[in-house]
Amino acid sequence: MSSKGKIHSFMLGIVYSPWVNQLISRAGGQRLYAEFLVRQTKKRLLAEAEKEFEGGASSGSFDDYKQALEKHWVSYLEYAEMYKFYNKSEEERSEYVSLLKMIYFYRRYNNGSVLPVFRDKQRFLKKYSKYIYRKWLFAPEATFEQFTELITRYDCIVKPCDEARGKGVFKIYKEDDYQDKRALYESCVKNRMVVEQCIESCDELKVFHPKSLNTLRVVTVGSKEKACVFSGVFRVGVGDSVVDNTHAGGISAQINPHDGTIETDGADSKGNRYVCHPDSGIQFQGYTIPQWNAIVENCCELAKETDNPITGWDVVINNQREVEFIEANFGPDLDVMQVRYGHGVKKQLFALIKEFCGIEMN
């Protein structure tokens, strides 16, 4: 992994650390910890950026980056590649919300009780069973007979219990003749895998890429009293992949949160743009997501139930046209959203946080 990738992974690892989150939340030290985290991360980012410029980085300058880091909290990756700050005016830069700024927000204002549930797939499936229609089991808590019955009756998707971004995911097909089901079962037990019946999505979503379950990332802002949808993303796999996650090679496109239509071209994690899906040839922009009003209603209902200021919900419309939840994300990928739009969303986001959560951000 490159040094830039390591920075990104390090920062995201902080966000997704449930034991740190619980400890700090219980001690009532969220603000102090968030401020400490920002100071320490800035030092790390500055050192990493200095190495990039010493190594011959040609985008911008180290002095300009230092100013951008101090004022806008951006990593070198955001400065040089994702947002191209070196080509932007100060007014344009001020429109962006950096990953570090959002980490500060999550650490200071999150509901400390939700991260362990969001992080652990089996706990999520149990807690929100009202919104889960597929069969599933957690291998360490299932017998070999239960495991065998599930994988021979249904095509199944197998996921590590506490991994994110599509890591370690694979598929088991019911028609495949596994010579040693016991070894497969023991591997799933050892690696703490959740085994789920494959969801069959509705035709309108499946048509883009039938090999993957094409899902929606819906970001809510809210509190116990009220909630709204800030953004929506349609995610689709490519080629032989069974995973639609952008960080695992998939393509995503932005959805208009008001009417459910796709309003951008598709894009992958390398910045490649797609007017149409490369396999199916279907155009992204203008395509209408089915059941959008029901998606918004269900996501807002859960947002109020969890009382977490910002949450990214992964949902799908199944073949019974039900809104089915896959998982929830404590820190949704606003960086991907800003890259896709080509401009920052800080003003709109912070206005909603103030309106729906009563939190003033700057």
Secondary structure by P-SEA (a helix, b strand, c coil): ccaaaaaaaaaaaaaacaaaaaaaaaacaaaaaaaaaaaaaaaaaaaaaaaaaaaccccccaaaaaaaaacccccccccccccccccccaaaaaacccaaaaaaaaacccccccaaaaacaaaaaaaacccccbbbbccccccaaaaaaaaaacbbbbbcccccccccccccccccccccaaaaaaaaaaabbbbbcccccccccccccccccbbbbbbbbbccccccccbbbbbbcccccccccccccbbbbbccccccccccccccccccccccccccccccccccccaaaaaaaaaaaaaaaacccbbbbbbbbccccccccccccccccaaaaaaaacccaaaaaaaaaaaccccccc
